[in-house]
Amino acid sequence: MLCFYHEGLLDKAREVREAEDLWAEIKVQGLEPDVVAYNTMIGGLYIDSAMLIYRDMCRKDFRPQRLTVELLIRGICDKGMVLKAFEIMKAVREFGVCPTGTSYELLVKGLCAEGKIEEALKLQAEMVGKGFKPNLEIYNSFIDGYLRQGNEEMVAMLRKEVLETQKGEN
């Protein structure tokens, strides 16, 4: 029965009101959502509603998955609330969930979009220290950030570094 609801949530996650109605129906039916259902709702809802679903998930002692974290961080950073995304990252570490390359990428992108290049550089250093390599998305985030600051010199240097990195990989 819960499998039916997973499919329904997935289909309706973009239709927020219908998804929320279906979520309420799950509860009325006495069914307990599992982590897949929680992730589906978190990924499809506006961030305020997603945070409520996330808190409910934690209250029910479901351990957040890496996907849960990535969905929340993406939504929070898209809203320009990077500091809140860091709070989420810190909170899920208490559950033993380690940041992924995607989590780092989203945070670097968010910091660069807010003009916090120095903080993004520190985060990138942490990321590399954990064994993750910067990808093209991270380079593009820094390039965009430096462009917004008018720092053409750093943009040129990063573009050159990207080309050299791509040559080395081929």
N, C-alpha and C positions, 0 to 999 in steps of 0.2 A: 504494500500500500504506500509506504514512504517513497518508493521508487517513482510512483506516479507523480507524487508531489515534487520530486526533484525535477522531473521533466517539465512540469507545469511552471515551477519557479524559473527554470532556465528560459522557457518560452516567454514568460511574462516579466522577466526582470527589467526589461526596457519599459514596460508599461507599469510604472511605479504603483499607481493606485491598485491595479489588479493584482500585482505581486503582493502588496501589503494585505489586500483582502484574502488572498490565498494563504498567506502566512497566518493570518488570524484564524482561518478555517482549520489549518493544521492543528492549532492549539485547541480549538473548540472540539475537534474530533478526538482529542486526548493523545494525539501523536506527539512524539518528541522529535524535533528536527535534529539531524546529525550534522557533522562538520561540513559535509558537501552542501547541504541546504543552507547553512549559515554563509558559506563562501559565495554561493550563488546570489543570495540576497545582498551581501556586502558589495559584491561586484556590480550589481545592477541598480543600486539605490543611490540617491543623492547622499553626500557624505554625512549630513546630520542624521539621517535615518540609518545609514550604514553603521555609524558609531553606536547607535542604540542597539542595533542587532549584535554588534561586536560585544558590547557590555553584557547583553543577555547570554551570549555564547560563553563568556568567561564565568558568569554567575552559575551556569549549568555545568561548570567544570570541564568544558570542552577545551582541549589544548589547541591554540591557534596553529595553523599550518603555515608554511612559508608563503603559500598562495594567499592566505588570509592577510598576512602582513603586506605583501606586495599590492594587493587590491586596496587596502586602507591607505598605504603610503601614496600610491598613485592618485587616489581621490583627494587626499588631503593636500598633496603638493599642487595638484591642478587648481585647487582653490586658493593657492598662495599662502598656505599655512604650514610652512616647512618646519617651524619649531614644534608644532603639534605632531608632525610626522616623526621627529626625533623622539618625542615622548612615547609614541607608540612603539618605536624601535626599542627603546629602553625597557618598556613594560613587557614586551614579548620575550626579551632576553631572560626575564625571570621565569618564563615557562620553558626555557631551554631552546628557544627558537633563535638560531643564528641568522644574521643578515645574509642575504644572497647577493650575487652580483647585480641582479635587477634592482634590489632594494637600494644598494649603493648608487646605482645609475640614476634612479628616480630622485634620490636626495641631492646628488650632485647637480642634476638638472634644475631642481627647485631652487637650490642655493644660487646657482649662476643666474637664473631668471630674476632673482631678487637682488642681483648685484653683489652678492656675498662671495666673491671669487676666492678670497683668502680662506674662508671657511670651507669652501668646496675643495680647494687644494689640500687642506688638512685631511678632509674626509677621503679624498683620493689616495693620499699617502697611507691612511689606515686601511683602505681597501686593498692596496697593493701589498701591504704588510700581512694581510690575511690570505694572500695568494690569488687575488682576483686581478686580472689585467684590464686596464682601461680599454673600452671598445670605442667604435666610431661614434656612438651616441654620446659618450662622455666627452670626447674631443669636440664634437659639435656643440655641446652645452657650453664648454669653455670658450669656444670661438664666438658663439652668440653673446656670451657674457662680456667678453672683451670688446666685441663690436659695439655693444651698448655703451661701454665706457669710452669708446673712441680710441682704444689702444691698438692701433694698426700693427705696431711692432710685434706684440704678442700674438695677434691673429696670424701674421705671416709666419712666425716661428712655429706655431701649432700646426698650420697647414703643411709646412715643410716636414714636421715630425710625423704627421699622419701619412704623407706620401712615402717617407722612408720606412715607416712601420709596415705599410702595405707591400712595399717592394720586398722587405725581409720575409714576409709571410708567404710570398709567391715564389 
